[in-house]
Amino acid sequence: MADQSERNTRKVREGVVYSNKMDKTAVVEVTRRSRHPQYSKTVQHRARYFVHDEENTLNVGDIVRISETRPLSKNKRWRLVDILERAR
């Protein structure tokens, strides 16, 4: 039996809610910045994740923290950890 300390830690991301039109699911867009290897310019990369939102509490524009989890459906592999800031 694997000990809790031997398990890998799950990825945690922060992003903005992009869509909430599905039932119990929201799309969160995560933007990360990296330095271009040749030109040293800062480049933005975007990724969109399908997030499990059990109570349908998320609104477009909310800033949230999400965590990796087991597959919940065909596309959902992330769950909502907490809402950092509500949209105005």
N, C-alpha and C positions, 0 to 999 in steps of 0.2 A: 504494500500500500504506500503510495507516494505521500510524503510529508508535505504540509502546507508551505514550508520554507523552500522546498525543492521545486515547486511549481513556478512557471514563468509568470512574470507580472503582465497584466493586460495593458494594452495601449490605451491612453487617455488623450483626447483631443478637445479643443475648444473651437467653437464655430458659431455661425449665425444661421438661424432657421430660414430656409429658402422656400419651403412649401409645407403646408399642413393639410392638404386637401384629402388625404387618405384617412381611413379609420385606424386609429391607434398607431399611426406611422407618420413621421415627419422626415423631411429631407434637410440635412444640415450641411452647409457649405463651409469647409475648412480651408483657410488660406495660410500657406506657409511661404516664407521668404528664404531664398538661398542666393549665394553669390555665384555669378557666372564664372566658370573656371578660366576662361580666356580673357574676357573683357572686364571682369571685376564689377560688373553692374549688378545691382540687386534685382532679382527676378522673382515674380510672384507665381506660385503654383496653386491651383484650386483643385479640391477634391470634394465630391458630394457623397454623403453617406446616408443610408436609410436607417432611421433610428426608431426604436420601439418606444412609444409614448402611451402608456397604459390608460391614463385618464384624459387623453386629448387636451392637455393643458397648454401646449405650445402654440404660439402665434408667430406669424412671419415677422422677422426682425429681432426676435429674442436671441440673446447671447447665452449659449448653453455649454455644459461640459458633458461629453459622451465617453463611454467606455466600451471596449471590445467585449463581445460575449459569444456564446455558442450560436450557431445558426438558428434563427427564429422563424425564418421563411426563406423563400428563394433568394431574396436580395438583402434581407435584414440580418446584420451581424453586429449591430451596435445598440446600446441601450442608454437611456437618459440617466445621468448621474445627478446633476442639479442645474437649476436655472440661475445663471450669474446675473443677468440683467434683463428686465422686461422691455419690450418695444414700447415706444411712446405713442 
